[in-house]
Amino acid sequence: MTFHPEKTENFLQLFEEKKALIRAYEGCQHLELWRNTADSRIFFTYSYWESEAALNHYRYSDLFKNTWAQTKILFVEKPEAWSVEVQTEVK
C-alpha cells in the first residue's frame, strides 16, 4: 500500500487502533505490519489465516469494510494484495 507522504501517520494511527481487533478476528493466526526501507510511504500487511474461508469471512465483515473505508482514502497509488502459500520451508 502506497500512501500520500502526509497521510502515513494517519495510516499508522489507524493500524494501531485496529490491529488488536484484526488479530483477534476468528481465523487470524498472525498479523504484522511491514514498512519499505527504501520508500517510507509503502507498507505491507502480512497475515496468516486458518483458511481461505476465514480470510473471506473477514473481508466481508463490518470490521474490514470500516477499516478499508478509512484506509483507501489515504492511498496515492492503487493497492495490491496477494494470497500466497509456502512452497518450501527451510529450517
N, C-alpha and C positions, 0 to 999 in steps of 0.2 A: 504494500500500500504506500503510495507516494502522496505526501501531504503538502499543502501550501506551507512554506517555511514558517510563516507566522501562526500557523494552526497546529504545529506539532505539540505544543504544550497543552492545547485543548484536547488533543487525542490522548496524550499521556494521562491527563486528569480523568478522562472518560474511562480509559482502560483500568485505572486504579479503582474507580468506583464500581466497575462491572466484573473485574477478574474473579472475585470470590464466587459470585453468582454463576458465572460461566463454568468455573471449575467444579462447582457443586452440582451442576446440571446433570441429571441422570444420564449415564453413559460416558461422560467425560472422564477420562482416566489421567490426563496430563495436559497442562497448558503452560506455554511460555510466550513471552514477547521478545522478539529479536529486533535489533536496530542495525542498519547497514553502517559499517565503519567508514566507508568512502563517501556516503551521502546521508547525512543525519535526518533527512526528510523521509527516508524509506524505512518502513517497518514490516515485519512478518509476524504473524501469529503461528505458532507451532503447537498442534494439539493431537492427542490420541483419543479416539472414540472406540468404544467396545464393538461397534458395528456401524455399517453404513446407515442402517435404520435409525440408530441412536443419533448419529450426526444429522440426518434428515429431520428427525423429530425436533432437534434443537433449531435447525434452520427455519422451521415453520412456527417456532414458539414466539410468544409476545416478547420474551427477553431478547431474542435475536432481532426481531423486527424493530423494536425500540432502539436497541443499541446501534443497529445498522443505519437507521434513520439519522441518528446523531453523528455517526461516523462519516457517512458518504458525502455530507456537505463540506467536509474538510479536505477532500481529495483534490489534487491538482492534476492527476492522471487517472485513467481508468484502472481500478484494482484488478488483480489476478488472483485466482485461487486454484489449488490443485489438491486432488486426493491421490495419495501415493501408498505403496506398500513396500515392505522390506524385501529386497531381493537376496541380500547376503548380509549376515551379521558376523562381524569379526570381533572376537573377544580376546 
